[in-house]
Amino acid sequence: MICNRFIVFEGPHESGKTTQAKLLKNYLDEHSISSVYTKEPYLGDLKKIIDKYSFIDDEISSYMLLYLHAADRFAHIKYIKKELENSNVVIADRYLLRAVYISKFKEYH
């Protein structure tokens, strides 16, 4: 029996992460393996704000973006831990690399 797995699909924009994650989710569902699909940013309300500040080029926006990602990550980790404790396979469309990429992108943009 498969349980307590955390599977992450990372990659460039529009490289097929969502497609592959959802295909895996469907496959697990078809084989009666309990799983959940999640993605980052996790919180819908924060996603709008994160998107807004992702492309504003000033120091305050850079710090705000860092803290918004940290808040989103905190909530997401709690959700992932709960699902793993419930013996679910957690399939994530993005996880850590996206936040690292965006914070580094802002430094050079």
C-alpha positions in Angstrom: 0.0 0.0 0.0 1.3 3.5 -0.9 0.8 6.1 1.8 2.5 9.1 3.4 4.2 10.2 0.2 4.9 13.8 -0.9 5.4 14.0 -4.6 6.4 17.4 -6.2 6.4 18.4 -9.8 8.8 21.3 -10.4 9.8 22.9 -13.7 9.7 26.0 -15.9 6.5 27.8 -16.6 4.1 25.8 -18.9 6.4 22.7 -18.9 3.5 20.3 -18.0 3.7 20.2 -14.2 0.0 20.6 -13.7 -0.8 18.1 -16.4 1.5 15.4 -14.9 0.4 16.1 -11.4 -3.3 15.7 -12.4 -2.6 12.6 -14.4 -0.9 11.0 -11.4 -3.8 12.1 -9.2 -6.3 10.4 -11.6 -4.1 7.3 -11.8 -4.1 7.0 -8.0 -7.8 7.6 -7.8 -8.4 4.8 -10.3 -6.4 2.5 -8.2 -8.2 3.5 -5.0 -5.1 5.1 -3.5 -6.0 8.0 -1.3 -4.4 11.2 -2.6 -4.7 15.0 -2.7 -3.6 17.5 -5.2 -2.2 20.9 -4.1 -0.2 23.7 -5.7 1.7 26.9 -4.8 0.8 29.6 -4.0 -1.5 27.7 -1.8 -3.8 30.4 -0.3 -6.0 31.9 -3.0 -6.2 35.3 -1.3 -2.4 35.5 -0.9 -1.9 34.4 -4.5 -3.5 37.6 -5.8 -1.2 39.7 -3.6 1.9 37.7 -4.5 1.1 38.1 -8.2 0.7 41.8 -7.7 4.1 42.3 -6.0 6.0 39.8 -8.1 6.7 42.3 -10.8 7.0 45.6 -8.9 10.6 46.6 -8.9 11.4 48.2 -5.5 13.0 47.1 -2.2 9.8 47.2 -0.2 8.1 44.9 -2.8 11.0 42.4 -2.6 10.7 42.1 1.2 6.9 42.0 1.0 7.1 39.2 -1.5 9.4 37.2 0.7 7.1 37.5 3.7 4.0 36.7 1.6 5.7 33.5 0.3 6.7 32.6 3.9 3.1 33.1 5.1 1.8 31.0 2.2 4.4 28.3 2.8 3.5 28.1 6.5 -0.2 27.5 5.8 0.7 25.0 3.0 3.1 23.0 5.2 0.4 22.7 7.9 -2.0 21.4 5.2 0.5 18.9 3.7 1.4 17.6 7.2 -2.2 17.0 8.0 -2.8 15.1 4.7 0.3 13.0 5.2 -0.8 12.2 8.8 -4.1 11.0 7.3 -2.0 8.6 5.1 -2.7 10.4 1.9 -0.3 10.7 -1.0 0.2 14.5 -1.5 0.8 15.6 -5.1 2.1 19.1 -5.4 2.3 21.3 -8.4 5.3 23.4 -7.4 6.8 23.7 -3.9 10.1 25.2 -2.9 11.8 26.1 -6.1 9.1 28.6 -7.2 9.6 30.9 -4.2 13.4 30.7 -4.6 13.2 31.5 -8.3 10.9 34.5 -7.8 13.1 36.0 -5.0 16.2 35.6 -7.1 14.5 36.8 -10.3 13.6 40.1 -8.5 17.3 40.6 -7.6 18.4 40.6 -11.2 15.4 42.1 -12.9 
